[in-house]
Amino acid sequence: MNFFTQNLSSRKNYIKIFNKKFSVLLPVAFLLIANICNASTLIQRSIGDANRINPIFATDSASADIAGWIFNGLLKYNKNLKLVGDLAKKYTVSKDGKTVTFILRKGVKWQDGVELTAKDALFTYKILTNPNIATPYSTDFLLIDKAEALGKYRFRVHYKTVFVPALASWTMGILPYHLLKGHNLNNDPFNRNPVGTGPYKLAKWKSGQSILLSKNRGYFAGSPHIDRLLYKIIPDNATAFLQLESGKIDAMGLSPIQLERQITPKIKKNYNIYITPSFGYTYLGLNLRRPIFKDKKVRQALNYAINKKQIIDTILFGEGTVSNGIYPPVSWVYDKSVKPAKYNIEKAKRLLRQSGFIYRNGKLTKNGKRFSFTIITNQGNSERKYAALIIQSDLKKIGIDVKIRILEWQAFLNLINSRKFDAVLLGWQLSPDPDQFSIWHSSQDKPGGFNFVGYHNKTVDKLLEEGRKTVNVKQRKAIYQKINRIIYNDKPYLFLYSPYSIIALHKRFKGVKKAKAGIFYNLVDWYVPKELEIYP
């Protein structure tokens, strides 16, 4: 006789007791399970893992995308790219333009249930201006002479001088004072376990695999209809596209070649394609610390030697425009009078000869050393990969040896941040405000700064500073257009193209509205009809 048969009668008694005690709870349990299984999930593709999910450190697109759902700023851009209140229900600007007062919404809760107050905004300001915190976003906040919390819901900042982009800077995510007081944020566990006020909160982070966000039911603007956002980390473009076709991904950016050549009837049936102008551009950034790139004539020669129209026609299938500098065509300061340099091999060779280079057996040399450098770019972006190949081919025609390294996202960022690169093929997604102090000012050539190519120009520095305090729109536009002309002539970047944004989104998601801000600006209002919900 074994243990089971010995205890059979007692087990029957336990079952009777269980049924009696928990018969009321069982329907509730089944209901909860049903609710979980019917939950809606938006599955997106990310080309790389996030680094630190903290808005003051989110310098890469993967980290910034996630942080954008978890944190809120005092202000935000609406669908028409106009600044409106977010954590602040309203704000006022003094007559002299130097003082901004924010009135915070009452009852906004951090995702741990603690109420947000002006103390959090003041704390965030102090963190951003702490010289021991390695954030590239400090410059805007260093112009503040004094910041103060005036009671529980009023926050005021006094600027040293008129600072026109002041309001735009307060789209920066606010951090929780009660969780981070006295912490060294550079390497704090908070960066892996963030707590914000946003519509979504971090549920699970599997490094190198996926990041899962769940909706914040206590979100002050109303709980999102989509229960979860799942980011699948898929560096390989072909793999991601196959998952899109099989319905395992709901939303992802498409390359023009995918749009033109790979869209199948199945994708057309199940997905909507949204094409909008991009607020950014793609460039080849030259590390100006490298001796071969210090001569402006050399940089200009490289620019003439690259056939940008071929890149757009071949890789983008016409879905983009040749870039003429630091502003895309959708920017209000875009200067169409600046004409991009046309492809001209002979002019490129002439400039290189003027810089002391000579040709030996078809190879370009100087002081007995061949002109050779390496382009790095990130894995998962086929446009950049093929653009790099065209650039390699074009420069070979003038005797330059170009190597290409395609790196996993975080390894790629590490090389940029450590300045251990020759040239980088990358892109910027820009703010609607034309101020690009953090990218081009000499002071931003620092650890963690965005001026990673090491560009220094005293005239540009002065104009950037002037543009930040010029209120007159016409004068401000003239300043930024002058900045663009100088930088385009200096060629710290070889400006390649401004692409269009192409997004494939599964048709089961409803409430999607196309606007200047793209399609994701109102994601909290999206929904999936019950009959179309899918549990991943």
Order of alpha helices (4+ residues) and beta strands (2+ residues): alpha-alpha-alpha-beta-alpha-beta-beta-beta-beta-alpha-beta-beta-alpha-alpha-beta-beta-beta-alpha-beta-alpha-beta-beta-alpha-alpha-beta-alpha-beta-beta-beta-beta-alpha-beta-alpha-beta-alpha-alpha-alpha-beta
